[in-house]
Amino acid sequence: MDFFRNLFGKKETKKAAVSNDNVVTAPLSELQLQTIKSMALNRHEPAQLLVASGQSVGRQRELNEDSLFSLTTTIAGNNSNPPFGLFIIADGMGGHQYGEVASNVAIRTISGYVMKKFYSTLFNLPSLPLDESLQEIAQAAVQEAQRAVLREAPGSGTTVTAAIVLGQQLTIAHVGDSRAYLLYNEQRMEAITRDHSLVQRLEELGQITSAEAAVHPQRNVLYRALGQGENLEPDVVTTPFPVGGYLLLCSDGLWGVVPEDEIRKIIYEAPNLQRACYNLVAAANEAGGPDNISAILVQLLA
């Protein structure tokens, strides 16, 4: 029980750094903790994660600066079999030297950090702490990736959106304008990340409309990304993963040219996840394919 509390709870001894854009993240409530632990510990029929991905260089780029990572497994033992998944998208910033290197470094660093921390905790290795929550692990992984990008790909930049799934718990760490969406059983689609872009800030301040943001000449300008500055504070979001629902991670090469209603329609009308990813990439290319296109689609089944 302590293992799940350590992963799902939030320590009160650390104060999160204050973000300049007033993004607020919060720990799970006690009710959410009890629900998730009950699901993970008492399920007789294990839940299952299905995953598919799709990628294209697009029709107007010579290099693919996007990187993807996906891993699914099951944690067995103690009468529980909660599924575990790690899914990451990174979009190397166009116009920056070695953007493709930066996205690859970010993927490699975050995946290595999370897996080392997670499985070291599971195996109860004494050399590593056992008191970190998923939120803290995700945040530290992105900060480690920031240091790696500055060290290994100086002058470059990349977005990153990383999702950790354990049972019905979903934790997202996010920097830039790659997005994470949740799609619910009633076919509702909701963005659970917030773009760190100039136009997003202007829209939030009421200075431009969403229609103006979509065609703004500076819509690709980011004020927060890996490789920018020394100190970086990612947004960290924790939310339940709806059983039967979908998690979509995608770069702006998809959401920037395919409307959200069409994305939702493509996913729900596809016969399977891989076909959905194929159709999403095809739709972005049919819309002109101005950028690299990447998508990871995950479904949680009971």
C-alpha positions as CSV (number, residue, x, y, z in Angstrom):
1,M,0.0,0.0,0.0
2,D,2.9,2.4,0.7
3,F,4.2,1.8,-2.8
4,F,1.0,3.1,-4.4
5,R,0.7,6.0,-1.9
6,N,4.3,7.0,-2.7
7,L,3.6,7.0,-6.5
8,F,0.1,8.5,-6.4
9,G,0.5,10.9,-3.5
10,K,2.3,14.2,-3.4
11,K,4.8,15.0,-0.7
12,E,4.1,18.1,1.3
13,T,7.7,18.8,2.2
14,K,8.5,20.2,-1.3
15,K,7.0,23.3,-2.7
16,A,6.6,23.5,-6.4
17,A,8.3,26.4,-8.2
18,V,5.8,29.2,-9.1
19,S,5.2,29.5,-12.8
20,N,5.0,32.9,-14.4
21,D,1.9,31.9,-16.4
22,N,-0.1,30.8,-13.3
23,V,-0.4,27.2,-14.3
24,V,-1.7,25.3,-11.3
25,T,-1.2,21.6,-10.7
26,A,-2.6,19.7,-7.7
27,P,-2.1,16.3,-6.1
28,L,-4.8,13.7,-6.3
29,S,-7.5,13.9,-3.6
30,E,-7.8,11.2,-1.0
31,L,-10.9,9.9,-2.8
32,Q,-8.9,9.6,-6.1
33,L,-6.1,7.8,-4.3
34,Q,-8.5,5.3,-2.7
35,T,-10.2,4.7,-6.1
36,I,-7.0,4.1,-7.9
37,K,-5.5,1.9,-5.2
38,S,-8.7,-0.1,-5.1
39,M,-8.7,-0.6,-8.8
40,A,-5.0,-1.5,-8.9
41,L,-5.0,-3.8,-5.9
42,N,-8.4,-5.5,-6.1
43,R,-8.9,-6.1,-9.8
44,H,-9.2,-9.8,-10.7
45,E,-9.3,-9.1,-14.5
46,P,-6.4,-6.8,-15.3
47,A,-6.9,-3.7,-17.3
48,Q,-5.0,-3.5,-20.6
49,L,-3.4,-0.7,-22.6
50,L,-3.5,-0.7,-26.4
51,V,-1.3,1.6,-28.3
52,A,-0.5,2.6,-31.9
53,S,1.5,5.4,-33.5
54,G,1.9,7.1,-36.8
55,Q,4.4,9.5,-38.2
56,S,5.3,11.3,-41.4
57,V,7.9,13.9,-42.5
58,G,5.0,15.8,-44.1
59,R,5.0,17.3,-47.6
60,Q,7.1,20.5,-47.1
61,R,10.0,19.4,-44.9
62,E,13.1,17.5,-45.8
63,L,14.0,16.3,-42.3
64,N,11.9,14.6,-39.6
65,E,12.6,16.5,-36.4
66,D,9.9,14.7,-34.4
67,S,10.7,11.7,-32.1
68,L,8.3,9.2,-30.5
69,F,8.6,6.7,-27.7
70,S,6.0,4.2,-26.5
71,L,6.2,1.3,-24.0
72,T,3.5,-0.8,-22.3
73,T,3.9,-3.6,-19.8
74,T,2.0,-5.0,-16.8
75,I,3.1,-4.9,-13.2
76,A,2.2,-8.3,-11.7
77,G,2.2,-9.4,-8.1
78,N,0.4,-8.8,-4.8
79,N,-2.9,-9.9,-6.3
80,S,-2.8,-6.9,-8.7
81,N,-1.9,-6.5,-12.4
82,P,-2.0,-2.7,-13.1
83,P,-0.9,-1.8,-16.7
84,F,2.0,0.5,-17.0
85,G,2.7,2.7,-20.0
86,L,5.2,5.4,-21.0
87,F,4.5,7.5,-24.0
88,I,6.5,10.5,-25.3
89,I,6.4,12.9,-28.2
90,A,9.1,15.5,-28.9
91,D,9.1,18.0,-31.7
92,G,12.5,19.5,-32.6
93,M,12.0,23.2,-33.1
94,G,12.1,24.2,-36.8
95,G,14.9,26.6,-37.7
96,H,17.1,25.5,-34.8
97,Q,20.3,23.7,-35.5
98,Y,20.1,20.0,-34.6
99,G,16.4,20.1,-33.8
100,E,16.1,16.4,-34.6
101,V,19.0,15.8,-32.2
102,A,17.3,17.7,-29.4
103,S,14.0,15.7,-29.8
104,N,15.9,12.4,-29.8
105,V,17.9,13.5,-26.7
106,A,14.7,14.4,-24.9
107,I,13.0,11.1,-25.7
108,R,16.1,9.1,-24.7
109,T,16.7,11.0,-21.4
110,I,13.1,11.0,-20.2
111,S,12.4,7.3,-21.0
112,G,15.7,6.3,-19.4
113,Y,15.0,8.3,-16.3
114,V,11.4,7.2,-15.8
115,M,12.2,3.5,-16.3
116,K,15.2,3.6,-14.0
117,K,13.2,5.3,-11.2
118,F,10.1,3.3,-11.7
119,Y,11.6,-0.2,-11.8
120,S,14.2,0.6,-9.1
121,T,11.2,1.5,-6.9
122,L,9.4,-1.7,-7.8
123,F,12.4,-3.8,-7.1
124,N,13.0,-2.0,-3.8
125,L,16.6,-1.2,-4.6
126,P,18.1,0.5,-1.5
127,S,20.3,2.9,-3.5
128,L,17.3,4.9,-4.8
129,P,14.6,6.8,-2.8
130,L,11.1,5.3,-2.5
131,D,9.2,8.5,-1.6
132,E,8.7,10.1,-5.0
133,S,5.2,10.5,-6.6
134,L,4.6,10.0,-10.3
135,Q,4.2,13.8,-10.6
136,E,7.7,14.3,-9.1
137,I,9.3,11.6,-11.3
138,A,7.7,13.1,-14.4
139,Q,8.8,16.6,-13.5
140,A,12.4,15.5,-12.7
141,A,12.6,13.5,-15.9
142,V,11.8,16.6,-18.0
143,Q,14.2,18.7,-16.0
144,E,16.9,16.1,-16.6
145,A,16.1,16.2,-20.3
146,Q,16.5,20.0,-20.3
147,R,20.0,19.6,-18.9
148,A,20.8,16.9,-21.5
149,V,19.6,19.0,-24.4
150,L,21.7,22.0,-23.3
151,R,24.7,19.7,-22.9
152,E,24.3,17.5,-26.1
153,A,22.5,19.8,-28.5
154,P,23.4,23.4,-27.6
155,G,21.6,26.0,-29.7
156,S,18.7,23.6,-30.4
157,G,15.2,23.2,-28.9
158,T,12.4,20.8,-28.7
159,T,8.9,20.4,-27.3
160,V,8.1,17.4,-25.2
161,T,4.9,15.8,-23.9
162,A,5.4,12.7,-21.8
163,A,2.6,10.5,-20.4
164,I,2.9,8.0,-17.6
165,V,0.0,5.6,-17.2
166,L,-0.3,3.3,-14.1
167,G,-3.6,1.6,-13.8
168,Q,-6.2,4.2,-14.3
169,Q,-3.8,7.0,-13.3
170,L,-2.5,9.4,-16.0
171,T,0.3,11.8,-15.3
172,I,1.4,14.3,-18.1
173,A,4.6,16.4,-18.1
174,H,4.6,19.0,-20.8
175,V,6.7,21.8,-22.3
176,G,6.0,23.5,-25.6
177,D,3.1,23.1,-28.0
178,S,2.8,19.3,-28.6
179,R,-0.5,18.3,-27.1
180,A,-2.2,15.6,-25.1
181,Y,-5.9,15.0,-25.5
182,L,-8.3,12.7,-23.6
183,L,-11.3,11.3,-25.5
184,Y,-14.1,10.1,-23.3
185,N,-16.8,7.4,-23.9
186,E,-19.4,9.9,-24.8
187,Q,-17.1,10.9,-27.7
188,R,-16.1,14.2,-26.0
189,M,-12.5,15.3,-26.7
190,E,-10.6,17.6,-24.3
191,A,-7.1,19.0,-24.4
192,I,-5.3,18.4,-21.1
193,T,-2.2,20.4,-22.0
194,R,-1.8,24.1,-22.5
195,D,0.4,25.4,-25.4
196,H,3.4,27.5,-24.3
197,S,3.1,29.7,-27.3
198,L,2.8,33.4,-27.9
199,V,-0.6,33.2,-29.6
200,Q,-2.0,31.0,-26.8
201,R,-1.0,33.7,-24.3
202,L,-2.4,36.5,-26.4
203,E,-5.7,34.5,-26.8
204,E,-5.9,34.0,-23.0
205,L,-5.4,37.7,-22.4
206,G,-8.3,38.4,-24.8
207,Q,-6.0,40.3,-27.3
208,I,-6.8,37.9,-30.2
209,T,-9.6,35.4,-31.0
210,S,-9.1,31.7,-31.6
211,A,-9.7,32.3,-35.3
212,E,-7.0,35.0,-35.3
213,A,-4.6,32.7,-33.4
214,A,-5.0,30.0,-36.0
215,V,-3.5,32.2,-38.8
216,H,-1.3,34.5,-36.7
217,P,2.2,34.9,-38.3
218,Q,3.8,34.1,-34.9
219,R,1.7,31.1,-34.0
220,N,4.8,28.8,-33.9
221,V,6.7,31.0,-31.5
222,L,7.2,29.3,-28.1
223,Y,8.1,31.0,-24.9
224,R,8.9,27.7,-23.1
225,A,10.7,24.7,-24.6
226,L,13.6,22.4,-23.8
227,G,16.9,24.0,-24.7
228,Q,15.7,27.5,-23.7
229,G,17.4,29.0,-20.7
230,E,18.9,27.2,-17.7
231,N,15.8,26.8,-15.5
232,L,12.7,25.1,-16.8
233,E,9.5,24.2,-15.0
234,P,7.3,21.8,-16.9
235,D,3.5,21.7,-16.5
236,V,2.5,18.5,-14.7
237,V,-1.1,17.3,-14.9
238,T,-2.6,14.3,-13.1
239,T,-6.0,13.0,-14.0
240,P,-7.9,9.6,-14.2
241,F,-7.6,7.8,-17.5
242,P,-11.2,6.9,-18.5
243,V,-11.7,3.2,-19.0
244,G,-12.6,2.7,-22.7
245,G,-11.4,6.2,-23.5
246,Y,-8.4,7.3,-25.5
247,L,-5.2,9.3,-24.9
248,L,-3.8,11.1,-27.9
249,L,-0.4,12.7,-28.0
250,C,0.4,14.7,-31.1
251,S,2.7,17.3,-32.6
252,D,1.5,20.6,-34.1
253,G,1.9,19.0,-37.5
254,L,-1.4,17.2,-36.8
255,W,-3.5,19.5,-34.6
256,G,-2.3,22.6,-36.4
257,V,-3.9,21.6,-39.7
258,V,-6.6,19.1,-38.8
259,P,-9.5,20.5,-36.7
260,E,-10.2,18.9,-33.4
261,D,-13.7,17.8,-34.5
262,E,-12.2,16.0,-37.4
263,I,-9.5,14.4,-35.2
264,R,-12.2,13.1,-32.9
265,K,-14.3,11.8,-35.8
266,I,-11.3,10.0,-37.4
267,I,-10.5,8.2,-34.1
268,Y,-14.0,7.0,-33.3
269,E,-14.8,5.9,-36.9
270,A,-11.6,3.9,-37.3
271,P,-11.8,0.1,-36.9
272,N,-8.7,0.0,-34.7
273,L,-6.0,2.2,-33.2
274,Q,-3.4,1.7,-35.9
275,R,-5.9,2.6,-38.7
276,A,-6.9,5.7,-36.7
277,C,-3.2,6.8,-36.5
278,Y,-2.8,6.1,-40.2
279,N,-5.9,8.2,-41.1
280,L,-4.8,11.0,-38.8
281,V,-1.4,11.3,-40.5
282,A,-3.1,11.1,-43.9
283,A,-5.5,13.9,-43.0
284,A,-2.6,16.1,-42.0
285,N,-0.8,15.4,-45.3
286,E,-4.0,16.0,-47.2
287,A,-4.3,19.4,-45.5
288,G,-0.9,20.3,-47.0
289,G,1.5,18.6,-44.6
290,P,3.4,21.8,-43.8
291,D,5.3,20.2,-40.8
292,N,6.4,16.8,-39.5
293,I,3.4,14.8,-38.2
294,S,3.4,12.5,-35.2
295,A,0.7,10.8,-33.2
296,I,0.5,8.2,-30.4
297,L,-3.0,6.8,-29.6
298,V,-3.6,4.8,-26.4
299,Q,-6.7,3.1,-25.2
300,L,-7.4,1.7,-21.7
301,L,-9.6,-1.4,-21.7
302,A,-11.1,-3.0,-18.6
